Amino acid sequence: MDTKTVKKVIFYVTFLAIVITGIIFKQPFIRMLPLLISLFIMLFQAEASRYSYIAGGLNSLLYAYVYFRLGLYATGASALFFSFPIQILTFLNWNKHAYEKSTRFKHLSGKAGVGIGTGFVLAWLAVFTVLKHTGSAYAVLDNTASLLGVTVSVLTMMAYVEYPYLWFVSSLINMILNIQVVLNDPCHIPYVIYAVYCTWCVVLAFIHVRKLYAEQQKA
C-alpha cells in the first residue's frame, strides 16, 4: 500500500475504535465529539499544515465547553485561555512566513535552548511540589505532560524546527499517562487509542518538518 492508503486505513481504524469503545463504555457524545474532530486535525498537523491550527484553535473552544460541563474547570480554562489563543497565534505567525501549505522553519539557538530548559526544570519543580501537596496520584506524569505540552506549543508557534522532537517525547508521556489512568478507569480507553494515534501522527510530522526544513535550507 502507498503512504496515502496507509494513512486512510489507520485513520478509519482509529475512528471506529474510538466510536466503538465510546459506545461500550457509554461515553457522552459531546465528550467524544472534540476527540473525533482531533483525529482530522492531527492528520493535517502531521503534514505541518498551518491551516490545521485554525481548526485546532476552534476545536479547543469545543474542548473547553465539554470540560466546563464535566466540572473540569481548570482544564476547561486551559483549553479556552491557552490552547485556543496559542493555536490561532501559531496560524498567524506561520501564515506570515508561509512556505507552501506550511511555514518557514528556523533553528533554535543554543542560548535559547538552555533558557527554555532551565525554565522548564524550575516550573516542573514548582508544579510538582503543588501537586504532591494536593495528593495527586499522577503528579510526575501529569506535571511533565502538561509542561511539555506548553513548551511544544510555544516552540511550534515560533516555528522552531526542533518542536517535533519534543512533541514526540510529550506524546509518549501522554500515552503512558493515559494508560495509567485507564488502569483505574476503563472508560478512558478511547483516549488511550487517541494517544497512540497522536504518537503515530507526531512521527509523520517529524519526518515532514525535517524534509521541509532541508528544502528551505537548499533554497
Residue pairs with C-beta under 8 A, 6 or more apart in sequence:
1 9
7 43
7 204
10 197
10 200
11 39
11 43
14 39
14 193
14 194
14 196
14 197
15 36
15 39
17 190
17 193
18 32
18 35
18 36
18 39
18 190
18 193
18 194
19 32
19 36
21 27
21 189
21 190
21 193
22 32
22 190
25 186
25 187
25 189
25 190
26 187
27 187
27 190
30 65
30 66
30 69
31 66
31 70
32 190
33 62
33 66
34 59
34 62
34 63
34 66
35 190
35 191
35 194
37 55
37 59
37 62
38 56
38 59
38 194
39 194
39 197
40 55
41 52
41 55
41 56
41 59
42 197
42 198
42 201
43 201
44 51
44 52
44 55
45 52
45 53
45 56
45 201
45 205
46 201
46 202
46 204
46 205
46 208
47 101
47 102
47 204
47 205
47 208
48 101
48 102
48 103
48 205
48 208
48 209
48 212
49 101
49 102
50 90
50 91
50 94
50 95
50 98
50 101
50 102
50 103
51 91
51 101
53 87
53 88
53 90
53 91
53 94
54 87
54 88
54 91
56 83
56 87
57 83
57 84
57 85
57 87
57 88
57 91
58 84
60 79
60 80
60 83
60 84
60 87
61 79
61 80
61 84
63 76
63 79
63 83
64 76
64 77
64 79
64 80
64 83
64 84
65 76
66 76
67 73
67 75
67 76
67 79
68 76
82 150
82 153
83 153
86 153
86 154
86 157
87 153
89 157
90 153
90 156
90 157
93 103
93 157
93 158
93 159
94 102
94 103
94 159
95 103
97 103
97 104
97 159
98 104
99 212
99 216
100 212
102 212
103 159
104 159
104 216
105 159
105 160
105 161
105 209
105 212
105 213
105 216
106 158
106 159
106 160
106 161
107 160
107 161
107 162
108 116
108 155
108 160
108 161
108 162
113 162
116 151
116 155
120 147
120 151
123 147
124 143
124 144
124 147
127 143
127 146
127 147
128 139
128 140
128 143
131 139
131 142
131 143
132 139
136 142
137 184
138 177
138 180
138 181
141 173
141 176
141 177
141 180
142 177
144 173
145 170
145 173
145 174
145 177
148 166
148 169
148 170
148 173
149 170
149 174
151 166
151 170
152 163
152 166
152 167
152 170
155 162
155 163
155 166
156 163
156 167
161 209
161 210
161 213
163 209
164 202
164 205
164 206
164 209
164 210
165 206
167 202
167 205
167 206
168 199
168 202
168 203
168 206
171 195
171 198
171 199
171 202
172 199
174 195
174 198
175 192
175 195
175 196
175 198
175 199
178 188
178 191
178 192
178 195
179 192
179 195
181 188
181 191
182 188
182 189
182 191
182 192
